[in-house]
């Protein structure tokens, strides 16, 4: 499951092409668990890894297809998502922090945007799941020209024209139509 074995990286690097169901990745299972987003295709990942000492340089592409409701009309639609990613994996540092060094600031792996690994393999499941989540649109639209729902009767304006009367009374500025202003004196 999206794991790189350090020993299998050659001088030319290592290419991996893997597929995994979203349910196998805990972060994506949590996103799909609320029922709003569903993954209708497995997560497809292509990874290229190169070794530089103990540091592993990783680049890749992840994608899938999801079903989610439109942010305007609420109708479910299918959308392909794809994201490129890169990262640096470094071995876990077993050194202890010197408590006497009060002025030193210690940066964590998250602060430096690196992936920490221990042992002979790097688990990329969480990193890939995070990339997929960030590729999901904040406000998904079934299409750019989506007309949405009528704010009075709730009719889907893409499928029907609603019979609601358009009145300016709903506007807070509607009272200005009836108001008369004094004429300007010169």
N, C-alpha and C positions, 0 to 999 in steps of 0.2 A: 504494500500500500504506500506508494510514493516515497520510497526509501532508496537512498543511494548507499551502496556498499563501497567504502573507501578503497578497498583492495582491488576493486574491478575498474578503477579509473586508470587508463593507460596514458602514455605521453600525448596521444592525439585527443584525449578526453574520453568522456563516456556519454553516449546518447541513449536516453530511455524514452520509450513511448508507451504510456500506460493509460488504462481506463479503470475507473472505479465508480461505483454507485455513490451518490451524494449521501445516502444514509450511512455509509461506512465512515464518513468524516463527521465527528461530533459537532463541530461548528455549523456545518451545512445541515445536519439533521435537526439542529435547534432552529435554524432559520426556516426550514420546511415544516417544522413541528407546529407552527402557529397557523398553518393552513392557507396563508396568503400566497406564498411562493411555493411552487412544486417543481422539482427537477424532473423533466420528462426524458432526458438523455443522460447517460453517465458522464462524469467529469473526465474529459480527455486531456492529458497532459503530455507535452513533449519537453524533456529536460536535457540540457547539455551541461556537463560538469567537467571542469579542469582542475588539476591539482597543482598547487604552488607551495611546496613544503607540506605543512599540516593544514594549510588554508585551502578551502575548496571554493572555487568561483562557480556560481550556478546561474544559468539563464534558462528561460523557458517560456512556454505559452500554455495557457490553460483555457478551456472553454467547455461550454455545455449549452443546453437549451432549457429554458424555464417557461413556466406558465404562471402568469400573474394578472391581477386586475388592472385595467386602465385607470389612471389617476383622474380622468374626466368622466368617462361613461360607465365605469365599474365593470365593463364586460371583460371576461378573461381572454387573454391573447398569448400567443407563443412568441418567444423572443430568443434569438441566439446571443449568447454573451461570450466574449473572448477577451483575454487580457495577457499582456506580456509582463514578465517579471524577471528580476535578477536579485541576487543576494550573495553574500559571502558567509561561508560557514567556517567557524573556528573551533578548535577543541576547547573543552571546558577547562578553565584555569583552576588547578587544585591549590594554588597559593592562597594563604590566608592574608587578610588585610591587616596592616600594621595599625593598631589602635592608637599608637603614639603620634601618628601623622595626622594632626587635627586639621591642618590647612589643605590637605589633599582632598580632592573630590573624586570619588570613584564613579566611573560610568558603567552602567550595566550594559548587557548585550542589546537590550531594547533601545537604549540611548544611542548606540552606535550603529543601529540597523544591521546587526549581524545575527546569524543563526548559530547557536551554540550546540555542539554535538559532543557526545561521549561514546567511547567504544569505537567500533569499526564501521558504524553506519550513521547516516544523517536522515532523520525523519522529517519529511517536508509536508506532512499532512496538514498541520495547522497553518503553515505559511501559504499553501495553495488554497485552503479554504478561505483564508482572509482575503486573498487576491480575488477569488470568485465573488465574495460578498461585496468587496469594493467595486466590482464591475457591474453590480446590479444598479439600475437607475434609481435615483432618489424619488422621482415622480415619473413612473412609467406611462407612456402613451401608446395606445394601439396604433395610432398614426398621427402625424403632425396636424392634420386637418380635422381631428376629432372635435365634434361639436359639444360633447358632454351631455349633461342632464339638465332638464328644465328646473330652475330653482323654485318653481311653484308646485308643479304637479309631479315632477320626477321622471317624466318621459325621456327616453333616450332619443335625443335629437338627431342622431345618426340614422335611426330607423323610422322615425315618424316626425311629423311636425305637430307640435302641441297646439291646443286650442285656447291656451291661456291668453287673457287680455293683457297686453303690455301697458302698464300704467306707470306714470312717472311718480305716483304717490309713494312708491317704495323707496324713492331717492330722498335723502335728507334735504336736498335742495329743491324739491317739488313745491314747497311753500313759497319760494321766491317768485314763482310764476304769477301768483295771485297778488303779490305785494306790489304796491306802487311806491316809487321812490320820489322824493321831492325834486323838483327841477332845480338845476344848478343856477344859482344867481351869479350874474356877471357884473 
